[in-house]
């Protein structure tokens, strides 16, 4: 980066970047060696030797975690991109990745058996010269990452507010009750049908509409029904 002064990087970040990059380079060199040296004295001599890099089994995951710690540190130090908000602090994540990566490489060293359990006279196997250097560099990266985490003051606590939340549903603008908010006493239980609030309320007396065509007491030219003269006729 033009005009960038390496002295601006603190010592712990320098240690993570330097040890991590060097460990990545040494991971391709002879990490483990298996050899056979034997034969019949005075008749023939046979020798066999093979080297293995750290990219074996759990060692692959270990190298990738060590490299991820370097990448995150480089992004933060050189401002290559803006790191998003995470549930854990980024210094915590870097220290965890470096430590876990070192453990994976150590575990692979303990279980790695290229000879499938064959042992005997003249057979030898174990870490090669680059394997020891690689482990020293991985441990150094982990130590620098831990010191950086301690100096940052970050807490090893899960921040759930950094997790993405699902889109809210319901009436736009209406407040949503958060988890743990007590339910109103008169609220209907979940799954119950809606209750009509008008049930039990006093009802107004119905009004009777006037008849549109009232029936007259008597037709024109005829006496009323209760007229005595009507019965005489």
RACOR-V28162 format. One record per residue. PHI is phi in degrees with one decimal (none if undefined). Layout:
# RACOR-V28162
phi:PHI
phi:PHI
This chain:
# RACOR-V28162
phi:none
phi:-64.1
phi:74.5
phi:-88.8
phi:-98.9
phi:-65.1
phi:-69.4
phi:-72.7
phi:-81.8
phi:-69.8
phi:-63.8
phi:-67.1
phi:-63.3
phi:-60.8
phi:-64.8
phi:-63.6
phi:-66.6
phi:-66.2
phi:-66.5
phi:-67.5
phi:-65.9
phi:-64.6
phi:-63.3
phi:-63.0
phi:-66.4
phi:-71.3
phi:-66.9
phi:-91.4
phi:-87.7
phi:-56.5
phi:-95.4
phi:-135.3
phi:-134.3
phi:-127.4
phi:-144.0
phi:-134.7
phi:-138.5
phi:-165.3
phi:137.3
phi:-105.6
phi:-59.7
phi:80.3
phi:-113.3
phi:-152.1
phi:-129.7
phi:-128.3
phi:-138.2
phi:-148.3
phi:-150.9
phi:-144.7
phi:-109.5
phi:-129.5
phi:-82.7
phi:-76.2
phi:-84.9
phi:-134.7
phi:52.8
phi:-65.7
phi:-62.6
phi:-62.6
phi:-64.8
phi:-63.4
phi:-64.4
phi:-64.8
phi:-68.0
phi:-62.3
phi:-69.2
phi:-64.0
phi:-61.9
phi:-66.4
phi:-63.3
phi:-64.0
phi:-63.9
phi:-65.2
phi:-63.6
phi:-71.5
phi:-74.2
phi:-92.0
phi:53.5
phi:-67.7
phi:-154.0
phi:-86.7
phi:-72.7
phi:-71.8
phi:-70.3
phi:-122.1
phi:-61.4
phi:-118.8
phi:-63.8
phi:-67.1
phi:-68.1
phi:-65.4
phi:-64.9
phi:-63.7
phi:-63.6
phi:-66.1
phi:-65.2
phi:-66.0
phi:-66.2
phi:-67.0
phi:-63.6
phi:-63.9
phi:-63.6
phi:-63.3
phi:-66.4
phi:-62.9
phi:-64.9
phi:-65.6
phi:-61.1
phi:-71.4
phi:-101.8
phi:-69.0
phi:-143.4
phi:-68.5
phi:-92.9
phi:55.6
phi:81.9
phi:-80.5
phi:-136.5
phi:171.8
phi:-67.4
phi:85.4
phi:-100.7
phi:-141.1
phi:-154.3
phi:159.1
phi:-62.9
phi:-87.4
phi:-61.8
phi:-72.3
phi:-65.5
phi:-66.0
phi:-64.2
phi:-61.3
phi:-64.9
phi:-62.0
phi:-66.6
phi:-64.2
phi:-65.3
phi:-63.1
phi:-61.3
phi:-65.2
phi:-63.8
phi:-63.5
phi:-66.1
phi:-67.1
phi:-63.6
phi:-65.6
phi:-65.1
phi:-64.7
phi:-70.7
phi:-73.9
phi:77.9
phi:-70.2
phi:-102.1
phi:-84.8
phi:-140.4
phi:-80.0
phi:-99.5
phi:-69.5
phi:-68.5
phi:-84.3
phi:-80.3
phi:-66.2
phi:-103.4
phi:-68.5
phi:-64.2
phi:-74.3
phi:-120.6
phi:124.9
phi:-70.8
phi:-59.1
phi:88.0
phi:-80.1
phi:-68.3
phi:-103.7
phi:-75.0
phi:-81.8
phi:-63.7
phi:96.1
phi:-72.4
phi:-64.1
phi:-81.7
phi:-59.9
phi:-59.6
phi:-91.9
phi:-73.1
phi:-71.4
phi:-63.5
phi:-61.8
phi:91.8
phi:-76.2
phi:-66.5
phi:-63.9
phi:-96.6
phi:-75.3
phi:-68.5
phi:-83.5
phi:-67.6
phi:87.9
phi:-78.1
phi:-62.3
phi:-98.2
phi:-74.2
phi:-64.7
phi:-68.6
phi:-95.3
phi:-95.2
phi:-74.1
phi:-65.1
phi:-66.7
phi:-75.2
phi:-127.2
phi:-68.3
phi:-83.2
phi:-69.3
phi:-64.8
phi:-150.9
phi:-77.0
phi:-61.6
phi:87.5
phi:-122.4
phi:-71.4
phi:-62.4
phi:-61.9
phi:-97.1
phi:-77.6
phi:-61.3
phi:-70.4
phi:-68.1
phi:-73.9
phi:-65.4
phi:-71.4
